[in-house]
Amino acid sequence: MESKYAWIIGICLIIAGCTIGGGLADSGDYMDEGPRQVEISNESPIDVQVGSLEPKLLDEYSAMIYLGIGDEEMGLLKKAGSLPSITIKGYVYYPREALDKWLTENVGKTF
């Protein structure tokens, strides 16, 4: 009777080891950012730029998170009218790059 349980435990350990080992073998470090070389043919590699998945336009909530401010501060900036924005069909969006530039240009100012 004891050898029956030993066989079952042994088989379970083998299956678990293969599953874990296969998972680790497939989890290579391929998530690095930056250009990659992809071999299309044996003649010449090409550079591939992996794009960012971050949106270029932020809605108001995302802009507040990006800037690290709350509702009250966002209201003050909107009232001042100096925050760069784009309105599309009545919806206001904030370009990420314009926000970065605006931050740099307005360091030290009070709103």
C-alpha positions in Angstrom: 0.0 0.0 0.0 2.8 2.4 0.9 4.5 1.9 -2.5 1.3 2.9 -4.3 1.4 6.3 -2.6 5.1 6.7 -3.3 4.4 6.2 -7.0 1.6 8.8 -7.0 3.8 11.3 -5.1 6.7 10.6 -7.5 4.6 11.2 -10.6 3.2 14.4 -9.1 6.7 15.7 -8.4 7.8 14.9 -12.0 4.8 16.7 -13.5 5.4 19.7 -11.2 9.1 19.8 -12.0 8.4 19.7 -15.7 5.8 22.4 -15.5 7.9 24.7 -13.4 11.0 24.0 -15.5 9.2 24.7 -18.7 7.8 28.0 -17.3 11.2 29.2 -16.3 12.7 28.3 -19.6 10.1 30.3 -21.4 10.5 33.4 -19.2 13.6 34.8 -20.9 14.6 38.5 -20.4 13.0 39.8 -23.6 11.1 42.8 -22.1 14.1 45.2 -22.2 13.3 48.5 -23.8 15.2 50.0 -26.7 16.1 48.9 -30.2 16.3 45.3 -31.1 17.8 43.5 -34.0 15.5 41.1 -35.8 16.9 38.7 -38.2 14.7 38.6 -41.4 17.2 36.8 -43.5 20.8 35.7 -43.3 21.9 38.8 -45.2 21.3 41.7 -42.9 19.6 42.5 -39.6 17.3 45.5 -39.2 16.7 47.7 -36.1 13.2 47.6 -34.7 12.1 50.3 -32.2 9.6 49.0 -29.7 7.1 51.8 -29.2 5.7 52.9 -25.9 2.2 51.9 -25.0 1.6 55.1 -23.0 -0.9 57.4 -24.7 0.3 60.8 -26.0 -3.0 62.4 -24.9 -4.2 62.3 -21.4 -7.8 62.9 -20.1 -8.2 65.1 -17.1 -7.9 62.3 -14.5 -4.8 60.8 -16.1 -3.2 64.3 -16.4 -3.8 64.8 -12.7 -2.1 61.5 -11.9 0.7 62.3 -14.3 1.3 65.7 -12.7 0.8 64.4 -9.2 -1.9 66.9 -8.3 -5.5 66.7 -7.0 -8.9 68.1 -8.1 -8.4 71.5 -6.4 -4.9 72.1 -8.0 -6.2 71.0 -11.4 -9.1 73.4 -11.1 -6.7 76.3 -10.3 -4.5 75.4 -13.4 -7.6 75.2 -15.6 -8.9 78.5 -14.3 -5.5 80.1 -15.0 -5.8 78.8 -18.5 -2.1 78.2 -18.8 -2.2 74.4 -18.9 -1.7 73.1 -22.5 -4.8 71.2 -23.7 -6.6 70.1 -26.9 -10.4 69.9 -27.1 -11.8 67.2 -29.4 -15.6 67.0 -29.7 -16.0 68.8 -26.3 -13.6 66.5 -24.5 -10.4 68.1 -23.1 -7.1 66.2 -23.5 -3.6 67.1 -22.3 -0.6 66.2 -24.5 2.0 64.5 -22.4 4.9 66.2 -24.1 3.3 69.6 -23.8 2.8 69.0 -20.1 6.5 68.1 -19.7 7.5 71.3 -21.5 5.0 73.4 -19.5 6.3 72.0 -16.2 9.9 72.9 -17.2 8.9 76.5 -18.3 6.8 77.1 -15.1 9.2 76.0 -12.4 9.1 78.5 -9.6 5.8 80.1 -10.6 2.8 80.4 -8.3 -0.8 79.8 -9.5 
